[in-house]
């Protein structure tokens, strides 16, 4: 006739800090990393180096464009100088 609510249940698991267990797990993890294959170590070293020393992308297109414009200006000046000297000679 009357419905009474059941008390709530929680999945409470008490935690505690075990320094010895923490240290042993850390040592196991480090030993596992040391025993990794040479290829994995090389890849990890390359990735770490790439993160610390990012490559600066060269702007080849911009430099080549500037160089091209400089050549055009120089050729133009040479043409002007040659045409002026030929005009003076005549």
Secondary structure, DSSP 8 states (H G I E B T S, - for coil): ------------------HHHHHHHHHHHHHHHHTS-HHHHHHHHHHHHHHHS------HHHHHHHHHHHHHHHHHHHHHHHHHHHHHH-
